[in-house]
Amino acid sequence: MTTVEHKVETFDSLNPATDEIVGTYPVHTEQDVADAVARARNASAWWQSLGFAGRAERLQRWKGIITRRGPQLAEVIHQETGKPHADAMLEVILAVDHTAWVAKNARKVLGPKRRASGLLMANQAATVEYQPLGVIGVIGPWNYPTFTPMGSIVYALAAGNSVVFKPSEYTPGVGKWLVDSFAEAVPEHPVFQLITGFGATGAALCRAGVDKIAFTGSAPTGRKIMAACAETLTPVLIEAGGKDALLVDEDADVDAAADAAVWGGMSNAGQTCVGVERVYVHEKVYDAFVAATVEKARDVRAGGDADAKIGPITMPAQLDIIRKHITDAIARGGKALIGGVDAVGDRFVQPTILVDVPEDSVAVRDETFGPTLTIAKVKDMDEALVKANDSRYGLGATVFAKRRGMELARRLRSGMTAVNSVISFAGIPSLPFGGVGDSGFGRIHGEDGLKEFTRAKAIARQRFRAPINLTTFARTEKTDATVAKLITLLHGKRK
């Protein structure tokens, strides 16, 4: 950390694979954050005045810039997270698809809609519409620094809000790229702004008078966000961690399930909130599944070279957590079929597959956030469900089964479940994304994600004078008796 001549504190963004400095950014103060929110407040009135069509046109313009310069953005992601360029490009593509969806669907989801007024209020025309909240603060993560925050940013923008974005201190360059490219598409007002810094900057955003905070990160940090927002009754959307389970039934396509387990558990070096961490396999296919998973995982190598399938652990402190989980699992009787404690290096973690791990070990209970899998044998899917649901988390899940796939998916305590695929729900813009328990609450993506950044506005308009007026002190006893009789006829019948 350095200080420049005019006393602006700065910090460096480092490539986690090399420790090379890839950018230097200001640590924004509480006053800086307040000023940004004030600018956003003024800009929001103009942004709202554009209406759905005007906002959609500008979001489509921004989508075009991101699409044409996707490789450039992917390179920034690669530099700041260390993930392979192809994986960085994948999250850019997903973000583009979500941007296109909100631009097309915001009016249909949020525009005025007629509602039935009921017999007692038959003289009223009832409508509901969803109005923007105003200014949204978005606090983003480092593991998917484009795709994940864009799930809040573009939905908030399409709904008519302005946005102040604080990216992770590990990926400020990605945030700057997004804000700068948006300014090219929308140069008139600071509708989408960047603030950078550490926890204090995020806390300042919570207290700066925004109308909602959308946060993605760990559950402990989410609690701190909620506490800060409680001071001003600022509502929050929390997308926290996960300990996602994969269930493999006896009639599953074992090879496909193994491929999904390896991708779900190892891609992005396991640093995926909806990545697979626990696998429960029917005893009839357990041996075949384990063999196939180990074989596929052997082809996955962590490194900083172009041939590596996964990159470094972006946040250095996570290395100790991964090492602790593996060490505890083995000390308590677990076996590492590949990898193990020695798989954890100074920057990179090689794939590790653990079996016979006790269910109360930290490797099963806590989020590892590394390229590890625990695989457990179960006698049937009822046992698998009990174990999968015995978690304080509840974000994503995966099921591989032919006959009972949908049934098992519905019974899993999770916000999203993929059947015979892995993490597919994240790539479908119309589906809501979010969790339960320590995985948070609220939803991004889809119709629910658009409504998350609005307030429902109900309007009742009298079309003609009612023969019975209930809202007057001039109401007579006869009127009351008539209404009581009417309600009894409508709702008092014995079943």
VEXDREN-2710 file (C-alpha; in Angstrom, 1 decimal):
% VEXDREN-2710
k/r/px/py/pz
1/MET/0.0/0.0/0.0
2/THR/1.4/3.4/-0.9
3/THR/0.5/7.1/-0.5
4/VAL/0.9/9.6/-3.3
5/GLU/1.7/13.3/-2.9
6/HIS/-1.8/14.6/-2.6
7/LYS/-2.5/12.1/0.2
8/VAL/-4.8/9.8/-1.8
9/GLU/-4.3/6.3/-0.4
10/THR/-3.9/3.6/-3.1
11/PHE/-3.6/-0.1/-3.3
12/ASP/-2.2/-2.5/-6.0
13/SER/-4.1/-5.2/-7.8
14/LEU/-1.9/-8.3/-8.3
15/ASN/-1.8/-11.2/-10.6
16/PRO/-2.2/-14.1/-8.1
17/ALA/-0.2/-16.4/-10.4
18/THR/2.9/-14.1/-10.4
19/ASP/2.4/-11.3/-7.9
20/GLU/2.9/-8.9/-10.8
21/ILE/1.2/-5.5/-10.3
22/VAL/-1.5/-5.2/-12.9
23/GLY/-3.1/-1.9/-11.7
24/THR/-3.2/0.7/-8.9
25/TYR/-6.4/2.1/-7.5
26/PRO/-7.6/4.6/-4.9
27/VAL/-8.9/3.7/-1.5
28/HIS/-12.1/5.7/-1.6
29/THR/-13.0/7.4/1.6
30/GLU/-16.4/7.7/3.3
31/GLN/-16.7/11.2/1.7
32/ASP/-15.8/9.9/-1.7
33/VAL/-18.5/7.3/-1.4
34/ALA/-21.1/9.8/-0.2
35/ASP/-20.2/12.0/-3.2
36/ALA/-20.6/9.1/-5.6
37/VAL/-24.1/8.3/-4.1
38/ALA/-25.1/11.9/-4.4
39/ARG/-24.1/11.9/-8.1
40/ALA/-26.0/8.7/-8.6
41/ARG/-29.1/10.2/-6.9
42/ASN/-29.1/13.0/-9.4
43/ALA/-28.4/10.7/-12.4
44/SER/-31.2/8.3/-11.4
45/ALA/-33.9/10.8/-12.2
46/TRP/-32.7/11.1/-15.7
47/TRP/-32.2/7.4/-16.1
48/GLN/-35.7/6.7/-14.9
49/SER/-37.1/9.4/-17.3
50/LEU/-35.8/7.4/-20.3
51/GLY/-38.4/4.7/-19.7
52/PHE/-38.0/1.1/-20.5
53/ALA/-37.4/1.7/-24.2
54/GLY/-34.7/4.3/-23.6
55/ARG/-32.9/2.2/-21.1
56/ALA/-33.2/-0.9/-23.2
57/GLU/-31.6/0.9/-26.2
58/ARG/-28.6/2.0/-24.0
59/LEU/-28.2/-1.4/-22.4
60/GLN/-28.2/-3.0/-25.8
61/ARG/-25.5/-0.5/-26.9
62/TRP/-23.4/-1.5/-23.8
63/LYS/-24.0/-5.1/-24.6
64/GLY/-22.5/-4.5/-28.0
65/ILE/-19.4/-2.9/-26.6
66/ILE/-18.8/-5.8/-24.2
67/THR/-19.4/-8.3/-26.9
68/ARG/-17.0/-6.7/-29.4
69/ARG/-14.3/-6.2/-26.7
70/GLY/-15.0/-9.5/-24.9
71/PRO/-11.4/-10.8/-25.3
72/GLN/-10.1/-7.6/-23.8
73/LEU/-12.3/-7.9/-20.7
74/ALA/-11.4/-11.6/-20.4
75/GLU/-7.8/-10.6/-20.3
76/VAL/-8.4/-8.2/-17.4
77/ILE/-10.2/-11.0/-15.6
78/HIS/-7.4/-13.4/-16.4
79/GLN/-4.8/-10.9/-15.1
80/GLU/-6.6/-10.3/-11.8
81/THR/-7.9/-13.7/-11.0
82/GLY/-5.4/-16.0/-12.7
83/LYS/-8.1/-18.1/-14.3
84/PRO/-7.5/-19.4/-17.8
85/HIS/-8.5/-16.9/-20.5
86/ALA/-11.1/-19.3/-21.9
87/ASP/-12.9/-19.5/-18.6
88/ALA/-12.8/-15.8/-18.3
89/MET/-14.3/-15.5/-21.7
90/LEU/-17.1/-17.9/-20.6
91/GLU/-18.2/-15.6/-17.8
92/VAL/-18.2/-12.6/-20.2
93/ILE/-20.4/-14.5/-22.6
94/LEU/-22.9/-15.3/-19.8
95/ALA/-22.9/-11.7/-18.7
96/VAL/-23.7/-10.6/-22.2
97/ASP/-26.6/-13.0/-22.4
98/HIS/-28.1/-11.8/-19.2
99/THR/-27.8/-8.1/-20.3
100/ALA/-29.6/-9.0/-23.5
101/TRP/-32.4/-10.7/-21.5
102/VAL/-33.1/-7.8/-19.2
103/ALA/-33.1/-5.3/-22.0
104/LYS/-35.7/-7.3/-23.8
105/ASN/-37.9/-8.3/-20.8
106/ALA/-37.8/-5.4/-18.2
107/ARG/-41.0/-3.7/-19.6
108/LYS/-42.9/-7.0/-19.7
109/VAL/-42.0/-7.9/-16.2
110/LEU/-42.2/-4.5/-14.5
111/GLY/-44.7/-2.5/-16.5
112/PRO/-48.3/-1.8/-15.3
113/LYS/-50.6/-4.9/-15.1
114/ARG/-54.3/-5.2/-14.3
115/ARG/-55.4/-7.1/-11.3
116/ALA/-58.8/-8.4/-10.4
117/SER/-60.6/-6.1/-8.0
118/GLY/-63.0/-8.5/-6.5
119/LEU/-66.8/-8.3/-6.0
120/LEU/-66.7/-5.9/-3.1
121/MET/-64.5/-3.5/-5.1
122/ALA/-66.0/-4.2/-8.5
123/ASN/-66.2/-0.5/-9.2
124/GLN/-62.4/-0.1/-9.0
125/ALA/-59.8/-0.7/-11.6
126/ALA/-56.8/-2.3/-9.9
127/THR/-53.3/-2.1/-11.3
128/VAL/-49.8/-2.9/-10.1
129/GLU/-46.4/-1.7/-11.5
130/TYR/-42.9/-2.0/-10.3
131/GLN/-41.0/1.3/-9.7
132/PRO/-37.2/1.6/-9.3
133/LEU/-35.8/2.0/-5.8
134/GLY/-33.4/4.8/-6.8
135/VAL/-29.7/4.1/-6.1
136/ILE/-28.4/0.5/-5.7
137/GLY/-25.1/-0.3/-4.1
138/VAL/-23.4/-3.4/-5.5
139/ILE/-20.6/-5.1/-3.6
140/GLY/-19.0/-7.7/-5.9
141/PRO/-16.9/-10.8/-5.5
142/TRP/-13.5/-11.7/-6.9
143/ASN/-14.2/-15.3/-8.1
144/TYR/-16.5/-14.3/-11.0
145/PRO/-15.8/-10.6/-11.1
146/THR/-17.9/-9.9/-14.2
147/PHE/-20.7/-12.5/-14.3
148/THR/-21.7/-12.4/-10.7
149/PRO/-22.0/-8.6/-10.1
150/MET/-23.6/-8.1/-13.5
151/GLY/-26.4/-10.3/-12.2
152/SER/-27.2/-7.4/-9.9
153/ILE/-25.9/-4.5/-12.0
154/VAL/-27.8/-5.0/-15.2
155/TYR/-31.0/-6.0/-13.5
156/ALA/-30.9/-2.9/-11.3
157/LEU/-30.1/-0.7/-14.3
158/ALA/-32.9/-2.2/-16.5
159/ALA/-35.3/-1.6/-13.6
160/GLY/-34.5/2.1/-13.7
161/ASN/-32.0/2.4/-10.9
162/SER/-28.5/4.0/-10.9
163/VAL/-25.7/1.9/-9.5
164/VAL/-22.6/2.5/-7.4
165/PHE/-20.3/-0.5/-7.7
166/LYS/-17.6/-1.6/-5.3
167/PRO/-15.7/-4.6/-6.8
168/SER/-13.5/-6.8/-4.7
169/GLU/-10.1/-5.4/-3.8
170/TYR/-8.7/-8.3/-5.7
171/THR/-10.4/-7.4/-9.0
172/PRO/-10.8/-3.6/-9.2
173/GLY/-9.6/-3.5/-12.8
174/VAL/-12.6/-5.6/-13.9
175/GLY/-14.9/-3.1/-12.2
176/LYS/-13.2/-0.2/-13.9
177/TRP/-13.5/-1.8/-17.3
178/LEU/-17.2/-2.3/-16.8
179/VAL/-17.9/1.2/-15.6
180/ASP/-15.7/2.8/-18.3
181/SER/-17.4/0.8/-21.1
182/PHE/-20.8/1.7/-19.8
183/ALA/-19.8/5.4/-19.8
184/GLU/-19.1/5.0/-23.5
185/ALA/-22.6/3.7/-24.1
186/VAL/-24.2/6.2/-21.7
187/PRO/-22.1/9.3/-21.6
188/GLU/-24.8/11.8/-20.4
189/HIS/-24.9/11.1/-16.7
190/PRO/-23.0/9.0/-14.1
191/VAL/-25.6/6.3/-14.0
192/PHE/-23.1/3.6/-13.2
193/GLN/-20.1/4.5/-11.0
194/LEU/-17.1/2.8/-9.5
195/ILE/-15.7/3.0/-6.0
196/THR/-12.7/1.0/-4.9
197/GLY/-11.1/0.0/-1.6
198/PHE/-11.4/-2.5/1.2
199/GLY/-14.0/-3.4/3.8
200/ALA/-14.3/0.2/5.1
201/THR/-15.2/1.4/1.6
202/GLY/-18.0/-1.2/1.4
203/ALA/-19.2/-0.3/4.9
204/ALA/-19.3/3.4/3.8
205/LEU/-21.5/2.4/0.8
206/CYS/-23.9/0.6/3.2
207/ARG/-24.3/3.8/5.3
208/ALA/-24.3/6.3/2.4
209/GLY/-28.1/6.4/1.8
210/VAL/-28.4/3.9/-1.0
211/ASP/-31.8/2.3/-1.5
212/LYS/-30.6/-1.2/-1.5
213/ILE/-27.3/-3.2/-1.2
214/ALA/-26.6/-6.3/-3.3
215/PHE/-23.8/-8.2/-1.8
216/THR/-22.0/-11.4/-3.0
217/GLY/-19.4/-12.9/-0.7
218/SER/-19.0/-15.0/2.5
219/ALA/-21.7/-15.4/5.1
220/PRO/-19.6/-13.7/7.9
221/THR/-19.1/-10.7/5.7
222/GLY/-22.7/-10.8/4.7
223/ARG/-23.6/-10.5/8.4
224/LYS/-21.4/-7.4/8.7
225/ILE/-23.1/-5.9/5.7
226/MET/-26.5/-6.5/7.2
227/ALA/-25.4/-4.9/10.5
228/ALA/-24.1/-1.8/8.7
229/CYS/-27.3/-1.5/6.6
230/ALA/-29.5/-2.0/9.7
231/GLU/-28.4/1.4/11.0
232/THR/-30.3/3.1/8.2
233/LEU/-32.9/0.3/7.5
234/THR/-31.3/-0.2/4.1
235/PRO/-32.6/-3.4/2.6
236/VAL/-30.1/-6.0/1.4
237/LEU/-29.7/-8.9/-1.0
238/ILE/-27.2/-11.4/0.2
239/GLU/-25.7/-14.1/-2.1
240/ALA/-23.2/-15.9/0.2
241/GLY/-21.4/-19.2/0.1
242/GLY/-22.4/-22.8/-0.6
243/LYS/-21.5/-26.4/0.1
244/ASP/-23.3/-27.7/-2.9
245/ALA/-24.1/-31.4/-3.2
246/LEU/-24.3/-33.7/-6.2
247/LEU/-26.5/-36.8/-6.0
248/VAL/-25.9/-39.8/-8.2
249/ASP/-28.7/-42.3/-8.4
250/GLU/-28.4/-46.0/-9.4
251/ASP/-29.8/-45.3/-12.9
252/ALA/-27.6/-42.3/-13.6
253/ASP/-25.3/-41.9/-16.6
254/VAL/-22.2/-42.5/-14.5
255/ASP/-19.7/-41.1/-17.0
256/ALA/-21.7/-37.9/-17.4
257/ALA/-22.1/-37.6/-13.7
258/ALA/-18.3/-38.0/-13.1
259/ASP/-17.6/-35.4/-15.8
260/ALA/-20.0/-33.0/-14.1
261/ALA/-18.5/-33.6/-10.7
262/VAL/-15.0/-32.8/-11.9
263/TRP/-16.1/-29.7/-13.8
264/GLY/-18.4/-28.6/-11.0
265/GLY/-15.7/-29.2/-8.3
266/MET/-12.5/-28.2/-10.1
267/SER/-13.3/-25.5/-12.6
268/ASN/-12.1/-22.0/-11.6
269/ALA/-9.9/-23.9/-9.2
270/GLY/-13.0/-24.8/-7.1
271/GLN/-13.6/-21.1/-6.4
272/THR/-17.3/-21.2/-7.4
273/CYS/-20.1/-20.5/-4.9
274/VAL/-22.4/-23.0/-6.8
275/GLY/-19.5/-25.4/-7.5
276/VAL/-19.8/-29.1/-6.4
277/GLU/-18.1/-29.8/-3.1
278/ARG/-19.9/-32.9/-1.8
279/VAL/-21.0/-36.0/-3.8
280/TYR/-23.4/-38.7/-2.6
281/VAL/-23.5/-41.8/-4.8
282/HIS/-25.8/-44.8/-4.7
283/GLU/-23.9/-47.9/-3.6
284/LYS/-24.7/-49.8/-6.8
285/VAL/-22.8/-47.3/-9.0
286/TYR/-20.3/-46.0/-6.4
287/ASP/-17.2/-47.9/-7.5
288/ALA/-17.8/-47.1/-11.2
289/PHE/-18.4/-43.4/-10.4
290/VAL/-15.3/-43.1/-8.2
291/ALA/-13.1/-44.7/-10.8
292/ALA/-14.5/-42.4/-13.6
293/THR/-14.1/-39.3/-11.5
294/VAL/-10.5/-40.0/-10.5
295/GLU/-9.6/-40.8/-14.1
296/LYS/-11.1/-37.5/-15.3
297/ALA/-9.6/-35.4/-12.5
298/ARG/-6.1/-36.7/-13.3
299/ASP/-6.3/-34.7/-16.5
300/VAL/-6.9/-31.5/-14.7
301/ARG/-3.8/-29.5/-13.7
302/ALA/-3.4/-26.2/-11.9
303/GLY/-0.8/-23.8/-13.2
304/GLY/0.0/-20.5/-14.7
305/ASP/0.9/-21.7/-18.2
306/ALA/-1.4/-21.9/-21.2
307/ASP/-1.9/-25.7/-21.0
308/ALA/-3.1/-25.6/-17.4
309/LYS/-6.8/-26.4/-17.0
310/ILE/-7.2/-24.3/-13.8
311/GLY/-5.4/-21.3/-12.3
312/PRO/-4.2/-20.2/-8.9
313/ILE/-6.1/-19.6/-5.7
314/THR/-6.9/-16.0/-6.1
315/MET/-7.1/-15.1/-2.4
316/PRO/-4.0/-16.2/-0.7
317/ALA/-5.7/-16.7/2.7
318/GLN/-7.8/-19.5/1.2
319/LEU/-4.8/-21.7/0.8
320/ASP/-4.7/-22.3/4.6
321/ILE/-8.4/-23.2/4.6
322/ILE/-8.1/-25.7/1.8
323/ARG/-5.0/-27.3/3.5
324/LYS/-6.9/-27.4/6.9
325/HIS/-9.9/-29.2/5.3
326/ILE/-7.8/-31.8/3.6
327/THR/-5.6/-32.4/6.6
328/ASP/-8.7/-32.8/8.9
329/ALA/-10.4/-35.2/6.5
330/ILE/-7.3/-37.5/6.3
331/ALA/-6.6/-37.3/10.0
332/ARG/-10.2/-38.5/10.7
333/GLY/-10.0/-41.5/8.4
334/GLY/-10.5/-40.1/5.0
335/LYS/-8.4/-41.2/2.0
336/ALA/-7.1/-39.0/-0.8
337/LEU/-7.4/-40.9/-4.1
338/ILE/-5.6/-38.1/-5.9
339/GLY/-4.1/-35.0/-4.4
340/GLY/-4.0/-34.6/-0.7
341/VAL/-2.2/-32.2/1.7
342/ASP/0.8/-32.0/-0.7
343/ALA/-1.5/-30.8/-3.4
344/VAL/-1.7/-27.4/-1.7
345/GLY/1.2/-25.2/-2.9
346/ASP/2.1/-21.5/-2.5
347/ARG/-0.3/-20.4/-5.2
348/PHE/-1.8/-23.4/-6.9
349/VAL/-3.8/-26.3/-5.5
350/GLN/-3.9/-29.5/-7.6
351/PRO/-7.2/-31.5/-7.7
352/THR/-8.0/-33.6/-4.7
353/ILE/-10.6/-36.3/-4.3
354/LEU/-11.4/-37.6/-0.8
355/VAL/-13.5/-40.6/0.2
356/ASP/-14.5/-42.1/3.5
357/VAL/-14.6/-38.6/5.1
358/PRO/-16.8/-38.3/8.2
359/GLU/-19.9/-36.2/7.7
360/ASP/-19.0/-33.9/10.7
361/SER/-15.6/-33.0/9.3
362/VAL/-14.9/-29.5/8.2
363/ALA/-14.3/-30.8/4.7
364/VAL/-17.9/-31.8/4.6
365/ARG/-19.5/-29.1/6.8
366/ASP/-17.6/-25.9/5.7
367/GLU/-17.1/-24.2/2.4
368/THR/-13.7/-25.3/1.1
369/PHE/-13.5/-23.1/-2.1
370/GLY/-10.8/-25.1/-3.7
371/PRO/-10.5/-27.9/-6.3
372/THR/-11.6/-30.7/-3.9
373/LEU/-14.4/-33.2/-3.8
374/THR/-15.6/-35.5/-1.0
375/ILE/-17.4/-38.6/-2.3
376/ALA/-19.6/-40.7/0.0
377/LYS/-21.4/-44.0/-0.6
378/VAL/-25.2/-44.1/0.3
379/LYS/-27.6/-47.0/0.3
380/ASP/-30.3/-45.0/-1.5
381/MET/-31.3/-41.5/-2.5
382/ASP/-33.3/-41.0/0.7
383/GLU/-30.1/-41.3/2.7
384/ALA/-28.4/-39.0/0.1
385/LEU/-31.1/-36.4/0.6
386/VAL/-30.8/-36.4/4.4
387/LYS/-27.1/-35.9/4.2
388/ALA/-27.2/-33.3/1.4
389/ASN/-29.8/-31.3/3.3
390/ASP/-28.0/-31.5/6.6
391/SER/-26.1/-28.3/5.9
392/ARG/-26.4/-24.7/7.0
393/TYR/-25.9/-23.7/3.4
394/GLY/-28.5/-24.0/0.6
395/LEU/-27.3/-22.5/-2.6
396/GLY/-27.1/-24.8/-5.6
397/ALA/-27.3/-28.6/-6.1
398/THR/-27.0/-31.2/-8.8
399/VAL/-28.8/-34.5/-9.5
400/PHE/-27.9/-37.2/-11.9
401/ALA/-30.8/-39.7/-12.3
402/LYS/-33.1/-40.9/-15.0
403/ARG/-36.3/-41.9/-13.2
404/ARG/-36.4/-39.7/-10.1
405/GLY/-34.4/-36.6/-11.3
406/MET/-37.2/-34.0/-10.8
407/GLU/-38.4/-35.6/-7.6
408/LEU/-35.0/-35.5/-6.0
409/ALA/-34.4/-31.9/-7.3
410/ARG/-37.6/-30.7/-5.6
411/ARG/-36.6/-32.3/-2.3
412/LEU/-33.2/-30.8/-2.1
413/ARG/-32.9/-27.7/0.2
414/SER/-31.3/-25.4/-2.3
415/GLY/-32.2/-22.3/-4.3
416/MET/-31.3/-23.9/-7.6
417/THR/-30.8/-27.5/-8.8
418/ALA/-29.5/-28.8/-12.1
419/VAL/-30.7/-32.2/-13.3
420/ASN/-28.4/-34.3/-15.4
421/SER/-26.2/-31.2/-16.0
422/VAL/-24.1/-29.0/-13.7
423/ILE/-24.5/-25.3/-12.9
424/SER/-26.8/-24.9/-15.9
425/PHE/-29.3/-22.8/-14.0
426/ALA/-26.8/-19.9/-13.8
427/GLY/-26.7/-19.7/-17.6
428/ILE/-30.5/-19.4/-18.0
429/PRO/-31.3/-15.7/-17.6
430/SER/-35.0/-16.3/-16.9
431/LEU/-34.3/-18.4/-13.8
432/PRO/-33.9/-16.8/-10.4
433/PHE/-30.5/-17.3/-8.6
434/GLY/-30.1/-17.3/-4.8
435/GLY/-30.0/-19.4/-1.7
436/VAL/-31.4/-20.2/1.7
437/GLY/-29.8/-20.4/5.2
438/ASP/-26.2/-19.3/5.3
439/SER/-26.2/-19.0/1.5
440/GLY/-28.3/-15.8/1.8
441/PHE/-31.6/-14.5/0.6
442/GLY/-33.1/-12.5/-2.2
443/ARG/-32.8/-13.4/-5.9
444/ILE/-30.9/-12.1/-8.9
445/HIS/-31.6/-13.1/-12.5
446/GLY/-35.0/-13.6/-14.1
447/GLU/-38.2/-11.9/-13.3
448/ASP/-37.4/-12.2/-9.6
449/GLY/-34.1/-10.5/-10.1
450/LEU/-35.7/-7.5/-11.9
451/LYS/-38.4/-7.2/-9.1
452/GLU/-35.6/-7.4/-6.5
453/PHE/-34.6/-3.8/-7.4
454/THR/-38.1/-2.3/-7.4
455/ARG/-41.0/-1.5/-5.1
456/ALA/-44.4/-2.7/-6.0
457/LYS/-46.8/0.2/-6.6
458/ALA/-50.5/-0.6/-6.3
459/ILE/-53.1/1.8/-7.7
460/ALA/-56.9/1.5/-7.3
461/ARG/-58.9/3.9/-9.6
462/GLN/-62.6/4.3/-9.2
463/ARG/-64.4/3.6/-12.5
464/PHE/-67.9/4.4/-11.2
465/ARG/-69.7/5.1/-7.9
466/ALA/-70.4/1.9/-6.0
467/PRO/-74.0/1.1/-4.9
468/ILE/-72.6/0.3/-1.5
469/ASN/-70.0/2.7/-0.1
470/LEU/-68.0/1.1/2.7
471/THR/-65.5/4.0/3.2
472/THR/-67.7/6.7/4.6
473/PHE/-69.0/7.7/8.0
474/ALA/-72.4/8.1/6.3
475/ARG/-72.6/4.3/6.1
476/THR/-75.9/3.1/7.6
477/GLU/-76.9/0.0/9.6
478/LYS/-78.7/-1.3/6.6
479/THR/-75.5/-1.1/4.5
480/ASP/-73.6/-3.0/7.2
481/ALA/-76.3/-5.7/7.3
482/THR/-76.3/-6.0/3.5
483/VAL/-72.5/-6.3/3.4
484/ALA/-72.6/-8.9/6.2
485/LYS/-75.2/-10.9/4.3
486/LEU/-73.3/-10.7/1.0
487/ILE/-70.0/-11.9/2.7
488/THR/-71.9/-14.8/4.3
489/LEU/-73.3/-15.9/1.0
490/LEU/-69.9/-15.6/-0.7
491/HIS/-67.7/-17.1/2.0
492/GLY/-69.8/-18.7/4.8
493/LYS/-70.8/-21.9/3.1
494/ARG/-70.0/-25.2/4.9
495/LYS/-67.8/-27.5/3.0
END
